[in-house]
Amino acid sequence: MNILYSIAGILIPFIGTSFGSSFVFFMKKNMSEKFQKIIVGFASGVMIAASVWSLILPAVEMAENQGVISWIPAAVGLLLGVIFLLFINKIAERFENKPNGKKLNMLLFSVTLHNIPEGMAVGVCFAGFLAGNAGISFLEAVVLAIGIAIQNIPEGAIISMPLKVKGMSKGKAFLYGVISGIVEPIAAIITVLLTNIVVPILPYLLTFAAGAMIFVVVEELIPEMHSGKKSMLGVIGVTIGFAVMMILDIALG
């Protein structure tokens, strides 16, 4: 029964991405700049709060319980997560600059890539829950999954809507948004299957995911939020997104 509950929980973030992508079907014209700033800011706020309350702080607590110097896994995992996304970004830039190659949509690429460690984070939590000795409850794992799902809603919209603006059909734009999120349950399931290997290094994997998410916020979302006019709407979105994720984690965690 715990396995069935875990599978259902693992699918929560993917549902969030798909739901956000479905917004394209209600789109009648180009996405307004105001709406874009708000959803980008909201996604940023949720990701920052999730990195702290759902990933870094639990990793520190786990390290302490394992008798390890608490800040080492947090610092190492965080740095590795940032370095990993930095390396992936460099690879993406090479593809984009290829003379005869098809230019990749950087936002689609980066969101899809950072969904991998997000999926790992969810998988790590459910792996800890299934292990029964990692100090992670089912509710705590679900809280993280819900938080990531909330953050995935504007992400799905951010991917599908601009593709529609560029002339892609609504159905195809929706499909691209869904594809960007399918990597999360795949990464989560692989992580759960490797429970015996994963649980001892939970602190490192959690902070790895946090580093990856922070990288995406700083590299992709914040510059997007401040481009053009109405950047204050992005700040409001960040505040609301941070508060929502913080409340979810503290109230339900």
N, C-alpha and C positions, 0 to 999 in steps of 0.2 A: 504493500500500500504506500509506503514511503517513497518508493521508486515512481509510482504513478503521480503522486503529489509533486515530486521533483520535476518530472517531465512537464507537467502543467505549468509549474513555476518558471521553468526554463523558457517556455514559449511566450511568456508575458512581454519581454522587451520586443520580440519580433512582432507581436500584435500591435504594440505601440507604433512601430515604424510603418506597418501596413496601414494603420488607421490614419497616420499623418499623411501618407502618400495619397490616400483616398480623397484628400481635400481638393486634389486637382479636378475631380469630377464636378465640383461645385464652383469652379473657377470660370468666370465669364469674360474676364479681361486680364490684362497684365497685373501681376502682383504689386500692390501699392508699396511705396517705399516705407511708409509708416508701419504696415503690417510686417514687412520683412525685418525691419530694425527690432521690433518687439519680439518676434519669434527667435531671431538670432541671439538677442540678449537673454531671453528666457532659457534657451538651450545652454548658454554659457553659464548662467547662474546655477542651474541644476547640476551641471557637470562639475563645477567647482565645489559645491556643497557635497555632492556624492563622493568626490575624491577625498574630502576631509573626513566626513562622518561615516561613510559606508566602507571606505577602503583604508585610509591611512591610520585612523584611530583604532579600528579593530586589529590592524596588523601590528601595531605597537603593543596592544594588550596580549595578542597571541604570542608575540616574541617574549614578553615578560613571563607568560605561563610556561613557555618552553625553556626558560632559564637562559635566554639569550639577551645580550645587551639590546634593549628595546629599539634604540634609534638606528642600529646598523641595518636590519632588514628594510626599515622604512626608507632610509637614505639610498641604499643600494638599489632597491626595487624601483624607486622613483626615478633615479638617474638612468637606469637601464630602459625604463619605459620611454623616457624622453629621447634617449639615444636611438632606440629602435624606430620611433616615428620619424626622427630626423633622417635616419638612413633610408627609410621607405620614401620619404619626401624627395630625397635626392634621386632615387631611382625613377620616381614619377616624373620629375623634371626632365630627365634624360629622354623618356618616352615622348614627352610633350615637344621637346626640341628636335626630335628625329625628323629629317627633311621630308621623307616620303611617308612617314607614319601618320596615322589618324590621331589628331589632337585629342587627348583625354580630358574629360571634364574633371578638373582638380577637386572640386567639391565632392563629387560623387566618389572619386577615388579615395580621398582622405576619410570621408565618413564611413565608407565600406571598410577601410583598413582599421580605423579606430574601433569599429564595432567588434573586431576580433578580440582585443583584450577586454572589451566590455563583456562579451560573451564568456570569456575566460573567468572574469570576476564573478559572474553569476554562477558559472559552473563550479568555481572554487567554493563558493558559499554552500551550494547544494551538496558538493562532495563532502564538506565538513559536516553538514547536517546528517548525511547518510552514514558517515564514519561514526558519529555518536560520541566522539571523544575530543572534538575540536573546539567545543564551546560555542558552536553556532546552532541556533534554533531554527526551526522551519520558518517562523515568523520573521526573523532577522534576514534570512535569505530572500523571502518574498518582498520585504521592504526594499532591499536593494534592487530586485527585479522590477518592482513597480516604479521606483525612482528612475531607473534607466529607461523604462518604457515611457514615462512622462517626458523625459528628455528626448526620446526617439520620435515623439509625435511631431514637434517642430522640425526635426531633422528630416523626417520623411517628406514633410511639406516643402522644406527648403530644396530638396532634390527634385521632386516631381514637378513643382510649379514652374521653376525656371526652364525646365525641359519643354514644358508646354508652351512657354513664351517663345522659345526658339523654333517652334513650328512642329514639334513632335505631337503625335496624337495623344489624347488623354489616357487611353488604355496602355500605350507603350510607356508613357511617362510614369504612370502608376506602377507598371511592372519593374522599371528601373529602381524605383524607390523601394519596392518589396525586395528585390534582389540585394540591395545594399544592406538590408537587415537580416537576410537569411543566414549570413555568416555567424550571427550571434548564437542561435541555438546549436549550430554545428560545432562551434568552438566550445560551447558549454557542455555538450554531450561528450565530446572527446575528453574534456577535463574531468568529467564525472567518471568516465570509464577508467581513468588513470588515478582514481582516488588514492590508492595506496602510495603512489609516488607524489601526488599533489599535496596531500594534507601536511606533511612535514615542512613543505616550503610555502605554505599558505601566506605567511607575511610578505614574502618576496613577490608572489604573484599578485596579491592585492595591490601593493604599492606600485608594481609594474603597470597595472591597469590605470592606477591613478596618474602616474607620470604620462602615460599615453593620452589620457583625457585632458590633462592640463596643457600638454603640447598642442592639441587640436584647438583648445580654447584660445591660447595665446597666438598661435600661428595662423589659424583660419578664421575663427569667429570674431575675435576682438577687432582685427583690421576691417572685417566686413561690416561690423557694427558701427565703426567710426568713419567709414567711407561716405562721401557725399554729405547730405544734410540730415538733420533730425537725429543726431547721435544720442541726444538725451533720452529718446524713446528706448534706445538700446540699454542705457543705464537703468531705466525703470524696469525693463524686462529682466535684466540681470538680478536686480534686487528681488523681484517677485519670484523668479526661478530659484534663487538661492533660498529664500524663505520657505517656499513650498517643499523643497527637498529636505531642508533642515527640520521642518515640522514633521514630515513623514518619518524621518529616521529617528528623531527624539521621541515622538509620541508613540510610534509603533515598534521601535527597536527594543 
